[in-house]
Amino acid sequence: MIKVDGLVKTFGTTKAVDGISFEVANGETLALLGTSGCGKTTTLKMLNRLIEPDSGSIYINDKNILEENPEALRRGIGYVLQNNGLFPHYTVAENIAIVPQLLKWDKAKTDRRINELLGKLHLDKGHLTAYPSELSGGQQQRIGLARALVADPPVLLMDEPFGALDNVTRAKIHGEFKALDELKRKTIILVTHDVQEAFELADRIALMDKGKIVQIGTPAELLFAPKNNFVRDFLQEQRLQLEFRAIKISDLWEHLPTGGDKVKSPALSTELDLWSALEQFKFSKAETIQVKNSEDVIKAISFEQLMAAYAQYKTLQPHE
C-alpha cells in the first residue's frame, strides 16, 4: 500500500531524513520508533505532503503522491495528532464533519457515519454538541480518531496519538485501538517514542536514529536478532516486558502440553501475546486458561506451564 524510496529532507545544515526506504503492506501497522529528533515525524509528514521531500519517491496504492494535488491527497488519508488537533471553537460534530463537508457529503450521510463511529469509539451522542475543552483527554483523542476515520480512508497516519494521555487512559485506549474493527482494514503508520506502545500496537517496527532506519522488522526480530548494539541497547532496559509483548501463544504452541482440565470460559486465540495471556490469570479464578489454534485444537494450560513454554522458546532463540 505504501512504498517509500530514498526519501531525503534537509533543514538548513541538518539532514532530518537521510535517504530512507521502506514498504508497508495493505492492512499492516508500521511503527516509526525513536528518540526525539530522529526524523520519524518529518517522515510521516512527507507521506501526506505537509512537508515536501527534497528527493526520493513515495507511492501510495501504486500512485506517485508527489504528482497529486496535496489537498486532494490529504482528504484520502486519515491523520491523527498528539494533541488531537481539534478546532476549539467547533463542536464535536463540526470537528468530525470537516472532511465529509470537503467531500460534499449530504447531511444525512454525514450524520449516519458520525453516529456509527461514536458507537464504535464508546462516545455518547450527547458529546456532539460539546466543545473539545469540555471533554476529557481520552474523549478528545477518540474524537480526533473519529475525525480521521469518518471518510473511511485506506491509510491512517498517527503522530504520537496517545502521548498526551495519562498511563491509565493510554492503556485503555490501546486496548480499544487493537479491538476496533475500523482499524483492522487500514494501513497504519504510527509515530511513537514509546517502546512499549510500538511493541503492543505494531506488526513491524522501523527503529530510527539520526534520520536513518537502523533496523526494520517484527518486534521479535528486533529483540532476538538485533542488527547492532544501538538496537540492542535501545531495547535492553525494558527487555522482559517487550519479550512478553512480542511473543505470541502461537510461538509457544509446540512447547505447551496437550490435554488439561477444560474450563467454562471461552478459548483464547493463539494470536494473543504472552503479556495478555498472563493477565488472564489475574482476572480468572480458574487455575488454567484455554487457548485455541487456527485448526481449532484447544489446550488448557496453567501459569506454570505457560512460563515453562516461554523458557523453552527462549533457549531456541539465537544467542546474542
C-alpha positions as CSV (number, residue, x, y, z in Angstrom):
1,M,0.0,0.0,0.0
2,I,2.9,2.4,0.8
3,K,6.3,2.4,-0.8
4,V,9.0,4.9,0.2
5,D,12.3,5.0,-1.7
6,G,15.4,7.2,-0.9
7,L,13.5,9.9,1.0
8,V,15.6,12.9,2.0
9,K,14.7,16.1,3.8
10,T,17.2,18.7,5.0
11,F,16.5,21.7,7.2
12,G,19.5,24.1,6.9
13,T,22.6,22.1,7.6
14,T,20.6,19.3,9.4
15,K,19.7,16.2,7.4
16,A,16.4,15.3,9.2
17,V,15.7,12.3,7.0
18,D,18.7,10.7,5.3
19,G,17.7,8.5,2.3
20,I,15.3,6.1,4.0
21,S,13.3,3.4,2.2
22,F,10.6,1.1,3.4
23,E,7.3,-0.6,2.3
24,V,4.1,-1.1,4.3
25,A,1.7,-3.9,3.2
26,N,-2.0,-3.4,2.9
27,G,-3.6,-3.7,6.3
28,E,-0.3,-3.6,8.2
29,T,0.6,-1.3,11.1
30,L,4.2,0.0,11.0
31,A,5.6,2.0,13.9
32,L,8.3,4.6,13.3
33,L,10.2,4.4,16.7
34,G,13.0,6.5,18.0
35,T,14.0,9.4,20.2
36,S,13.2,13.0,19.6
37,G,14.9,14.4,16.5
38,C,15.5,11.0,14.8
39,G,13.3,12.1,11.8
40,K,10.2,10.0,12.4
41,T,7.7,12.8,12.4
42,T,9.3,14.5,9.4
43,T,9.0,11.2,7.6
44,L,5.3,10.9,8.5
45,K,4.5,14.5,7.4
46,M,6.1,13.8,4.0
47,L,3.6,11.0,3.4
48,N,0.7,13.4,3.2
49,R,2.9,16.3,1.9
50,L,2.6,18.6,5.0
51,I,6.4,18.6,4.4
52,E,7.8,18.3,0.8
53,P,10.8,16.0,0.4
54,D,14.0,17.2,-1.1
55,S,14.3,14.0,-3.1
56,G,13.1,10.4,-3.2
57,S,9.7,8.9,-4.1
58,I,6.5,8.0,-2.2
59,Y,3.9,5.7,-3.7
60,I,0.5,5.1,-2.1
61,N,-1.6,2.4,-3.7
62,D,0.7,2.5,-6.7
63,K,0.2,6.2,-7.2
64,N,3.1,8.7,-7.0
65,I,1.8,11.2,-4.4
66,L,4.3,13.8,-5.5
67,E,2.3,14.1,-8.7
68,E,-1.1,14.5,-6.9
69,N,-2.9,17.6,-5.7
70,P,-1.8,17.9,-2.0
71,E,-5.2,18.9,-0.7
72,A,-7.0,16.0,-2.5
73,L,-4.3,13.6,-1.3
74,R,-4.9,14.6,2.4
75,R,-8.6,14.1,2.1
76,G,-8.0,10.5,1.3
77,I,-5.5,9.9,4.2
78,G,-6.6,9.9,7.9
79,Y,-4.3,11.9,10.2
80,V,-4.2,11.8,14.0
81,L,-2.1,14.3,16.0
82,Q,-0.7,14.0,19.5
83,N,-2.8,16.8,21.0
84,N,-5.8,15.6,18.8
85,G,-5.7,18.8,16.6
86,L,-9.4,19.6,17.3
87,F,-10.6,23.1,16.5
88,P,-11.5,24.6,19.9
89,H,-14.3,26.8,18.5
90,Y,-16.0,23.9,16.7
91,T,-18.4,21.4,18.4
92,V,-17.5,17.7,18.3
93,A,-20.0,17.2,15.5
94,E,-18.5,20.1,13.5
95,N,-14.9,18.8,14.1
96,I,-15.8,15.3,12.8
97,A,-17.7,16.6,9.8
98,I,-14.8,18.6,8.4
99,V,-13.7,16.1,5.8
100,P,-17.2,15.0,4.8
101,Q,-18.0,18.7,4.1
102,L,-14.9,19.0,1.9
103,L,-16.1,15.8,0.1
104,K,-19.6,17.4,-0.3
105,W,-21.4,14.6,1.5
106,D,-25.1,15.3,2.3
107,K,-26.0,15.9,5.9
108,A,-27.9,12.5,6.3
109,K,-24.8,10.5,5.1
110,T,-22.5,12.5,7.4
111,D,-24.8,12.1,10.4
112,R,-25.1,8.3,9.9
113,R,-21.3,7.9,9.7
114,I,-20.7,10.1,12.8
115,N,-23.3,8.1,14.8
116,E,-21.7,4.9,13.7
117,L,-18.3,5.9,14.8
118,L,-19.5,7.3,18.1
119,G,-20.8,3.8,19.0
120,K,-17.6,2.1,18.0
121,L,-15.5,4.6,20.0
122,H,-17.6,4.4,23.1
123,L,-18.7,8.0,22.9
124,D,-22.2,9.3,23.9
125,K,-24.2,11.2,21.3
126,G,-24.6,13.9,23.9
127,H,-20.9,14.8,23.2
128,L,-21.8,16.0,19.7
129,T,-22.8,19.5,20.9
130,A,-19.9,19.8,23.3
131,Y,-16.7,21.7,22.6
132,P,-13.3,20.0,22.9
133,S,-12.5,21.9,26.1
134,E,-15.5,20.2,27.8
135,L,-14.2,16.7,27.2
136,S,-11.5,14.6,29.0
137,G,-8.2,13.9,27.3
138,G,-9.3,10.4,26.4
139,Q,-12.6,11.6,24.9
140,Q,-10.7,14.3,22.9
141,Q,-8.4,11.6,21.5
142,R,-11.3,9.4,20.5
143,I,-12.9,12.4,18.7
144,G,-9.6,13.0,16.9
145,L,-9.6,9.4,15.8
146,A,-13.3,9.6,14.7
147,R,-12.4,12.7,12.5
148,A,-9.5,10.8,10.9
149,L,-11.7,7.7,10.2
150,V,-15.0,9.4,9.2
151,A,-14.4,9.2,5.4
152,D,-13.1,5.7,5.7
153,P,-9.6,6.3,4.3
154,P,-7.4,3.3,3.4
155,V,-4.3,4.9,5.0
156,L,-4.1,6.3,8.6
157,L,-1.1,8.3,9.8
158,M,-0.8,8.8,13.6
159,D,1.8,11.2,15.1
160,E,2.3,10.4,18.8
161,P,-1.5,10.0,19.1
162,F,-1.5,8.8,22.7
163,G,1.5,10.8,24.0
164,A,-0.6,13.4,25.9
165,L,-2.7,10.9,27.8
166,D,-2.0,9.6,31.3
167,N,-0.9,5.9,31.7
168,V,-4.3,4.5,32.7
169,T,-6.2,6.3,29.9
170,R,-3.5,5.3,27.4
171,A,-3.7,1.6,28.4
172,K,-7.5,1.7,27.9
173,I,-7.3,3.3,24.5
174,H,-4.6,0.9,23.4
175,G,-7.0,-1.9,24.1
176,E,-9.7,-0.2,22.2
177,F,-7.3,0.6,19.3
178,K,-6.5,-3.1,18.9
179,A,-10.1,-4.2,19.1
180,L,-11.6,-1.6,16.7
181,D,-12.7,-3.3,13.5
182,E,-12.4,0.1,11.6
183,L,-8.6,-0.1,12.1
184,K,-8.2,-3.8,11.1
185,R,-8.7,-2.9,7.5
186,K,-6.4,0.2,7.5
187,T,-2.8,0.5,6.6
188,I,-1.4,2.5,9.5
189,I,1.9,4.3,10.2
190,L,2.3,5.2,13.8
191,V,5.0,7.5,15.1
192,T,6.0,7.0,18.7
193,H,8.9,7.3,21.1
194,D,7.2,4.8,23.5
195,V,8.8,1.3,23.0
196,Q,6.0,-0.5,24.8
197,E,3.4,1.2,22.6
198,A,5.3,0.2,19.4
199,F,5.5,-3.4,20.6
200,E,1.9,-3.6,21.6
201,L,0.3,-1.9,18.5
202,A,2.6,-2.5,15.5
203,D,3.1,-5.5,13.2
204,R,6.5,-4.2,12.3
205,I,8.8,-1.5,13.7
206,A,11.2,0.8,12.0
207,L,13.8,1.9,14.6
208,M,15.3,5.2,13.5
209,D,18.3,7.2,14.6
210,K,19.8,10.4,13.1
211,G,17.5,10.4,10.1
212,K,18.1,6.7,9.1
213,I,16.3,3.4,9.7
214,V,18.7,1.3,11.7
215,Q,16.5,-1.8,11.6
216,I,13.1,-2.7,10.4
217,G,11.3,-5.9,11.4
218,T,8.8,-7.6,13.7
219,P,9.1,-6.9,17.4
220,A,10.5,-10.4,17.8
221,E,13.1,-9.8,15.1
222,L,14.3,-6.6,16.8
223,L,14.5,-8.4,20.2
224,F,16.1,-11.7,19.2
225,A,18.1,-10.6,16.1
226,P,19.2,-7.0,16.7
227,K,21.2,-5.7,13.9
228,N,23.8,-3.9,16.0
229,N,24.5,-2.5,19.5
230,F,22.2,0.5,19.0
231,V,19.2,-1.7,18.6
232,R,20.2,-4.0,21.4
233,D,20.8,-1.1,23.8
234,F,17.7,0.8,22.8
235,L,15.5,-2.2,23.9
236,Q,17.6,-3.5,26.8
237,E,16.0,-1.6,29.7
238,Q,12.5,-3.0,29.1
239,R,13.5,-6.3,27.5
240,L,11.5,-8.7,29.7
241,Q,8.2,-6.7,29.2
242,L,9.0,-6.4,25.5
243,E,9.5,-10.1,25.1
244,F,6.1,-10.7,26.7
245,R,4.6,-8.3,24.2
246,A,6.4,-9.7,21.2
247,I,5.9,-13.4,21.8
248,K,2.5,-14.9,20.9
249,I,0.9,-18.0,22.2
250,S,1.3,-19.4,18.7
251,D,5.1,-19.1,19.1
252,L,4.9,-21.3,22.2
253,W,2.3,-23.8,20.9
254,E,4.6,-26.7,20.4
255,H,6.0,-26.3,23.9
256,L,2.6,-26.3,25.5
257,P,1.3,-29.7,26.9
258,T,-1.8,-31.2,25.4
259,G,-4.9,-32.0,27.4
260,G,-5.5,-30.5,30.8
261,D,-8.7,-29.7,32.6
262,K,-11.1,-27.7,30.5
263,V,-12.7,-24.6,32.0
264,K,-16.0,-23.0,31.1
265,S,-14.6,-19.7,29.8
266,P,-14.2,-19.3,26.0
267,A,-10.8,-20.3,24.5
268,L,-8.4,-17.6,23.7
269,S,-6.8,-17.1,20.3
270,T,-3.2,-18.2,19.9
271,E,-2.6,-14.8,18.3
272,L,-2.8,-13.3,21.8
273,D,0.6,-12.1,23.1
274,L,2.1,-13.6,26.2
275,W,1.6,-10.5,28.3
276,S,-2.2,-10.5,27.6
277,A,-2.3,-14.3,28.3
278,L,-0.6,-13.8,31.6
279,E,-3.1,-11.1,32.5
280,Q,-5.9,-13.6,32.2
281,F,-4.7,-15.4,35.3
282,K,-5.2,-12.1,37.2
283,F,-8.9,-11.9,36.4
284,S,-9.8,-15.7,36.4
285,K,-10.3,-17.8,39.4
286,A,-9.5,-20.9,37.3
287,E,-6.1,-22.5,37.6
288,T,-5.9,-22.9,33.8
289,I,-6.8,-20.9,30.7
290,Q,-7.9,-22.4,27.4
291,V,-6.2,-21.5,24.1
292,K,-7.3,-22.5,20.6
293,N,-5.1,-22.5,17.5
294,S,-6.2,-22.0,13.8
295,E,-7.1,-25.7,13.5
296,D,-9.5,-25.4,16.5
297,V,-7.2,-27.5,18.7
298,I,-7.7,-26.5,22.3
299,K,-5.2,-26.7,25.1
300,A,-5.8,-25.9,28.8
301,I,-2.7,-24.5,30.4
302,S,-1.6,-23.3,33.8
303,F,0.5,-20.3,34.6
304,E,3.5,-22.6,35.3
305,Q,3.1,-24.4,32.0
306,L,2.9,-21.1,30.1
307,M,6.1,-19.9,31.8
308,A,7.8,-23.2,31.1
309,A,6.9,-23.0,27.4
310,Y,8.3,-19.4,27.4
311,A,11.6,-20.6,28.9
312,Q,11.9,-23.4,26.3
313,Y,11.2,-21.0,23.5
314,K,13.9,-18.6,24.7
315,T,16.5,-21.4,24.7
316,L,15.9,-21.9,20.9
317,Q,16.4,-18.2,20.0
318,P,19.8,-17.0,18.6
319,H,22.2,-16.1,21.4
320,E,23.5,-12.5,21.1
